[in-house]
Amino acid sequence: MSGLSVTEAVVRSGVVAVLRAPTADAFSAVSDVLVEAGITALEVTLTSRGAIEAIGGLRRRLPAHVAVGAGTVLTPDDAKASVDAGAAFLVSPVSVPGIEGFDVPAYPGAFTPSEIFAAARTGAPLIKLFPASVVGPRYLKDVHGPLPGVRIMPTGGIEIADVAAWLTAGAAAVGLGGPLIGDAAAGGSLARLAERARRAVDAVAYARA
């Protein structure tokens, strides 16, 4: 996928599943459940041991329409290792100079309107609003008043029950970590993960109906 089509795939998914755990050992099984439920954008966080290897493995085994990216990308070296492993996009919690120089889209983190505007001016096709739970959907709606053309992906502490509200407020997609993954990446129930994933997908469909 090209950079543009990757971002469109992320937006089309509506939910970006943020995979974070002490190790990436269970990410393959977790990803299978998520994709089966209809979540087709996965962010493998680099704070998980074995994340780089997991990115490569997921890219090789998952269908081509699934966008697998790297999260918590904090340095250009992180970005290079992720892209070399096959990451289709890069996500950071903050603005990191130098990670936008690779041949995949980079989604920087921002919080204030000034930070969001500055990130958008770098050409980032999607801005990660982080931590989103500190504010709420009304904040996003207010930011979009003067910045209507900026695509924003709220992430951080968002509950599945709030997904529809964020999308209705103008979010291009929503990043879901703990409330979606739960303990599934650490040996927890995959059946319960499947139920949560279906709820998230249903929330996207409801918001976009």
Contacts in CASP RR format, 6 or more apart in sequence:
PFRMAT RR
TARGET T0000
AUTHOR 0000-0000-0000
METHOD contacts of the structure
MODEL  1
MSGLSVTEAVVRSGVVAVLRAPTADAFSAVSDVLVEAGITALEVTLTSRG
AIEAIGGLRRRLPAHVAVGAGTVLTPDDAKASVDAGAAFLVSPVSVPGIE
GFDVPAYPGAFTPSEIFAAARTGAPLIKLFPASVVGPRYLKDVHGPLPGV
RIMPTGGIEIADVAAWLTAGAAAVGLGGPLIGDAAAGGSLARLAERARRA
VDAVAYARA
1 9 0 8 1.000
1 64 0 8 1.000
1 67 0 8 1.000
1 88 0 8 1.000
3 88 0 8 1.000
3 89 0 8 1.000
3 103 0 8 1.000
3 104 0 8 1.000
3 105 0 8 1.000
3 125 0 8 1.000
4 105 0 8 1.000
4 125 0 8 1.000
6 67 0 8 1.000
6 88 0 8 1.000
6 89 0 8 1.000
6 104 0 8 1.000
6 105 0 8 1.000
7 89 0 8 1.000
7 105 0 8 1.000
7 125 0 8 1.000
7 126 0 8 1.000
7 151 0 8 1.000
9 40 0 8 1.000
9 41 0 8 1.000
9 65 0 8 1.000
9 67 0 8 1.000
10 16 0 8 1.000
10 41 0 8 1.000
10 67 0 8 1.000
10 89 0 8 1.000
10 126 0 8 1.000
10 153 0 8 1.000
10 172 0 8 1.000
10 173 0 8 1.000
11 126 0 8 1.000
11 151 0 8 1.000
11 172 0 8 1.000
11 173 0 8 1.000
12 40 0 8 1.000
13 38 0 8 1.000
13 39 0 8 1.000
13 40 0 8 1.000
13 41 0 8 1.000
13 67 0 8 1.000
13 173 0 8 1.000
13 204 0 8 1.000
14 41 0 8 1.000
14 167 0 8 1.000
14 172 0 8 1.000
14 173 0 8 1.000
14 174 0 8 1.000
14 204 0 8 1.000
15 39 0 8 1.000
15 41 0 8 1.000
15 163 0 8 1.000
15 173 0 8 1.000
15 174 0 8 1.000
15 175 0 8 1.000
15 176 0 8 1.000
15 180 0 8 1.000
15 200 0 8 1.000
15 201 0 8 1.000
15 204 0 8 1.000
16 41 0 8 1.000
16 42 0 8 1.000
16 43 0 8 1.000
16 91 0 8 1.000
16 153 0 8 1.000
16 155 0 8 1.000
16 173 0 8 1.000
16 174 0 8 1.000
16 175 0 8 1.000
16 176 0 8 1.000
17 31 0 8 1.000
17 34 0 8 1.000
17 39 0 8 1.000
17 41 0 8 1.000
17 42 0 8 1.000
17 43 0 8 1.000
17 175 0 8 1.000
17 176 0 8 1.000
17 177 0 8 1.000
17 180 0 8 1.000
17 181 0 8 1.000
17 197 0 8 1.000
18 43 0 8 1.000
18 45 0 8 1.000
18 71 0 8 1.000
18 155 0 8 1.000
18 175 0 8 1.000
18 176 0 8 1.000
18 177 0 8 1.000
18 178 0 8 1.000
18 180 0 8 1.000
18 181 0 8 1.000
19 27 0 8 1.000
19 30 0 8 1.000
19 31 0 8 1.000
19 42 0 8 1.000
19 43 0 8 1.000
19 44 0 8 1.000
19 45 0 8 1.000
19 48 0 8 1.000
19 54 0 8 1.000
19 177 0 8 1.000
19 181 0 8 1.000
19 185 0 8 1.000
20 45 0 8 1.000
20 47 0 8 1.000
20 48 0 8 1.000
20 72 0 8 1.000
20 177 0 8 1.000
20 178 0 8 1.000
20 181 0 8 1.000
20 185 0 8 1.000
21 27 0 8 1.000
21 48 0 8 1.000
21 181 0 8 1.000
21 185 0 8 1.000
21 186 0 8 1.000
22 48 0 8 1.000
22 49 0 8 1.000
22 186 0 8 1.000
23 48 0 8 1.000
23 49 0 8 1.000
23 50 0 8 1.000
24 44 0 8 1.000
24 48 0 8 1.000
24 49 0 8 1.000
24 50 0 8 1.000
24 51 0 8 1.000
24 53 0 8 1.000
24 54 0 8 1.000
24 185 0 8 1.000
26 184 0 8 1.000
26 185 0 8 1.000
26 186 0 8 1.000
26 187 0 8 1.000
27 44 0 8 1.000
27 48 0 8 1.000
27 54 0 8 1.000
27 58 0 8 1.000
27 185 0 8 1.000
28 54 0 8 1.000
28 57 0 8 1.000
28 58 0 8 1.000
28 61 0 8 1.000
29 184 0 8 1.000
29 190 0 8 1.000
30 181 0 8 1.000
30 184 0 8 1.000
30 185 0 8 1.000
30 190 0 8 1.000
30 193 0 8 1.000
31 42 0 8 1.000
31 58 0 8 1.000
31 62 0 8 1.000
33 184 0 8 1.000
33 190 0 8 1.000
33 193 0 8 1.000
33 194 0 8 1.000
33 197 0 8 1.000
34 42 0 8 1.000
34 193 0 8 1.000
34 197 0 8 1.000
35 42 0 8 1.000
35 62 0 8 1.000
35 63 0 8 1.000
35 66 0 8 1.000
36 194 0 8 1.000
37 194 0 8 1.000
37 197 0 8 1.000
37 198 0 8 1.000
37 200 0 8 1.000
37 201 0 8 1.000
38 197 0 8 1.000
38 201 0 8 1.000
39 197 0 8 1.000
39 200 0 8 1.000
39 201 0 8 1.000
40 65 0 8 1.000
40 66 0 8 1.000
40 67 0 8 1.000
41 66 0 8 1.000
41 67 0 8 1.000
41 173 0 8 1.000
42 58 0 8 1.000
42 62 0 8 1.000
42 66 0 8 1.000
42 67 0 8 1.000
42 68 0 8 1.000
42 69 0 8 1.000
43 69 0 8 1.000
43 70 0 8 1.000
43 71 0 8 1.000
43 91 0 8 1.000
43 175 0 8 1.000
44 51 0 8 1.000
44 54 0 8 1.000
44 55 0 8 1.000
44 58 0 8 1.000
44 68 0 8 1.000
44 69 0 8 1.000
44 70 0 8 1.000
44 71 0 8 1.000
44 87 0 8 1.000
45 51 0 8 1.000
45 70 0 8 1.000
45 71 0 8 1.000
45 72 0 8 1.000
46 52 0 8 1.000
46 70 0 8 1.000
46 71 0 8 1.000
46 72 0 8 1.000
46 73 0 8 1.000
46 74 0 8 1.000
46 78 0 8 1.000
46 82 0 8 1.000
47 72 0 8 1.000
48 54 0 8 1.000
51 70 0 8 1.000
52 81 0 8 1.000
52 82 0 8 1.000
52 85 0 8 1.000
53 85 0 8 1.000
55 68 0 8 1.000
55 69 0 8 1.000
55 70 0 8 1.000
55 82 0 8 1.000
55 85 0 8 1.000
55 86 0 8 1.000
55 87 0 8 1.000
56 68 0 8 1.000
56 85 0 8 1.000
56 86 0 8 1.000
58 66 0 8 1.000
58 68 0 8 1.000
59 68 0 8 1.000
59 85 0 8 1.000
59 86 0 8 1.000
59 87 0 8 1.000
59 88 0 8 1.000
62 68 0 8 1.000
67 88 0 8 1.000
67 89 0 8 1.000
68 86 0 8 1.000
68 87 0 8 1.000
68 88 0 8 1.000
69 82 0 8 1.000
69 87 0 8 1.000
69 88 0 8 1.000
69 89 0 8 1.000
69 90 0 8 1.000
69 91 0 8 1.000
70 78 0 8 1.000
70 79 0 8 1.000
70 82 0 8 1.000
70 85 0 8 1.000
70 87 0 8 1.000
70 89 0 8 1.000
70 90 0 8 1.000
70 91 0 8 1.000
71 82 0 8 1.000
71 90 0 8 1.000
71 91 0 8 1.000
71 92 0 8 1.000
72 78 0 8 1.000
72 91 0 8 1.000
72 92 0 8 1.000
72 93 0 8 1.000
73 79 0 8 1.000
73 82 0 8 1.000
73 90 0 8 1.000
73 91 0 8 1.000
73 92 0 8 1.000
73 96 0 8 1.000
73 99 0 8 1.000
73 106 0 8 1.000
74 92 0 8 1.000
74 93 0 8 1.000
74 94 0 8 1.000
74 96 0 8 1.000
75 96 0 8 1.000
75 99 0 8 1.000
76 96 0 8 1.000
76 98 0 8 1.000
76 99 0 8 1.000
78 99 0 8 1.000
79 90 0 8 1.000
79 96 0 8 1.000
79 98 0 8 1.000
79 99 0 8 1.000
79 101 0 8 1.000
79 102 0 8 1.000
79 106 0 8 1.000
80 102 0 8 1.000
82 90 0 8 1.000
83 90 0 8 1.000
83 102 0 8 1.000
83 103 0 8 1.000
83 104 0 8 1.000
87 104 0 8 1.000
88 104 0 8 1.000
89 104 0 8 1.000
89 105 0 8 1.000
89 106 0 8 1.000
89 107 0 8 1.000
90 99 0 8 1.000
90 102 0 8 1.000
90 104 0 8 1.000
90 105 0 8 1.000
90 106 0 8 1.000
90 107 0 8 1.000
91 106 0 8 1.000
91 107 0 8 1.000
91 109 0 8 1.000
91 128 0 8 1.000
91 155 0 8 1.000
92 99 0 8 1.000
92 106 0 8 1.000
92 107 0 8 1.000
92 108 0 8 1.000
92 109 0 8 1.000
92 128 0 8 1.000
93 109 0 8 1.000
93 128 0 8 1.000
93 130 0 8 1.000
94 108 0 8 1.000
94 109 0 8 1.000
94 110 0 8 1.000
95 108 0 8 1.000
95 109 0 8 1.000
95 110 0 8 1.000
95 115 0 8 1.000
95 118 0 8 1.000
95 119 0 8 1.000
95 122 0 8 1.000
96 108 0 8 1.000
99 106 0 8 1.000
99 108 0 8 1.000
100 106 0 8 1.000
100 108 0 8 1.000
100 122 0 8 1.000
100 123 0 8 1.000
100 124 0 8 1.000
105 124 0 8 1.000
105 125 0 8 1.000
105 126 0 8 1.000
106 124 0 8 1.000
107 124 0 8 1.000
107 125 0 8 1.000
107 126 0 8 1.000
107 127 0 8 1.000
107 128 0 8 1.000
107 153 0 8 1.000
108 119 0 8 1.000
108 122 0 8 1.000
108 124 0 8 1.000
108 127 0 8 1.000
108 128 0 8 1.000
109 115 0 8 1.000
109 119 0 8 1.000
109 127 0 8 1.000
109 128 0 8 1.000
109 129 0 8 1.000
109 130 0 8 1.000
110 116 0 8 1.000
110 118 0 8 1.000
110 119 0 8 1.000
110 127 0 8 1.000
110 128 0 8 1.000
110 129 0 8 1.000
110 130 0 8 1.000
111 129 0 8 1.000
111 130 0 8 1.000
111 131 0 8 1.000
111 134 0 8 1.000
113 143 0 8 1.000
113 146 0 8 1.000
113 147 0 8 1.000
116 127 0 8 1.000
116 129 0 8 1.000
116 143 0 8 1.000
116 147 0 8 1.000
116 150 0 8 1.000
116 152 0 8 1.000
117 147 0 8 1.000
117 150 0 8 1.000
119 127 0 8 1.000
120 127 0 8 1.000
120 147 0 8 1.000
120 149 0 8 1.000
120 150 0 8 1.000
125 151 0 8 1.000
126 151 0 8 1.000
126 152 0 8 1.000
126 153 0 8 1.000
126 172 0 8 1.000
126 173 0 8 1.000
127 150 0 8 1.000
127 151 0 8 1.000
127 152 0 8 1.000
127 153 0 8 1.000
128 152 0 8 1.000
128 153 0 8 1.000
128 154 0 8 1.000
128 155 0 8 1.000
129 135 0 8 1.000
129 140 0 8 1.000
129 152 0 8 1.000
129 153 0 8 1.000
129 154 0 8 1.000
129 155 0 8 1.000
129 171 0 8 1.000
130 154 0 8 1.000
130 155 0 8 1.000
130 156 0 8 1.000
131 155 0 8 1.000
131 156 0 8 1.000
131 157 0 8 1.000
132 140 0 8 1.000
132 154 0 8 1.000
132 155 0 8 1.000
132 156 0 8 1.000
132 157 0 8 1.000
132 158 0 8 1.000
132 166 0 8 1.000
133 156 0 8 1.000
133 157 0 8 1.000
133 158 0 8 1.000
136 154 0 8 1.000
136 162 0 8 1.000
136 166 0 8 1.000
136 169 0 8 1.000
137 154 0 8 1.000
137 162 0 8 1.000
137 165 0 8 1.000
137 166 0 8 1.000
137 168 0 8 1.000
137 169 0 8 1.000
137 171 0 8 1.000
138 169 0 8 1.000
140 152 0 8 1.000
140 154 0 8 1.000
140 166 0 8 1.000
140 169 0 8 1.000
140 170 0 8 1.000
140 171 0 8 1.000
141 169 0 8 1.000
141 170 0 8 1.000
143 150 0 8 1.000
143 152 0 8 1.000
144 150 0 8 1.000
144 152 0 8 1.000
144 169 0 8 1.000
144 170 0 8 1.000
151 172 0 8 1.000
152 170 0 8 1.000
152 171 0 8 1.000
152 172 0 8 1.000
153 171 0 8 1.000
153 172 0 8 1.000
153 173 0 8 1.000
153 174 0 8 1.000
153 175 0 8 1.000
154 166 0 8 1.000
154 171 0 8 1.000
154 174 0 8 1.000
154 175 0 8 1.000
155 174 0 8 1.000
155 175 0 8 1.000
155 176 0 8 1.000
155 177 0 8 1.000
156 175 0 8 1.000
156 177 0 8 1.000
157 177 0 8 1.000
157 178 0 8 1.000
157 179 0 8 1.000
158 166 0 8 1.000
158 174 0 8 1.000
158 175 0 8 1.000
158 176 0 8 1.000
158 179 0 8 1.000
159 179 0 8 1.000
160 176 0 8 1.000
160 179 0 8 1.000
160 180 0 8 1.000
160 196 0 8 1.000
160 199 0 8 1.000
160 200 0 8 1.000
160 203 0 8 1.000
161 203 0 8 1.000
163 174 0 8 1.000
163 176 0 8 1.000
163 200 0 8 1.000
163 203 0 8 1.000
163 204 0 8 1.000
163 207 0 8 1.000
164 203 0 8 1.000
164 204 0 8 1.000
164 206 0 8 1.000
164 207 0 8 1.000
165 207 0 8 1.000
166 174 0 8 1.000
167 173 0 8 1.000
167 174 0 8 1.000
167 203 0 8 1.000
167 204 0 8 1.000
167 207 0 8 1.000
167 208 0 8 1.000
168 207 0 8 1.000
176 200 0 8 1.000
179 196 0 8 1.000
180 193 0 8 1.000
180 196 0 8 1.000
180 197 0 8 1.000
180 200 0 8 1.000
181 193 0 8 1.000
182 188 0 8 1.000
182 193 0 8 1.000
182 196 0 8 1.000
183 189 0 8 1.000
184 190 0 8 1.000
184 192 0 8 1.000
184 193 0 8 1.000
END
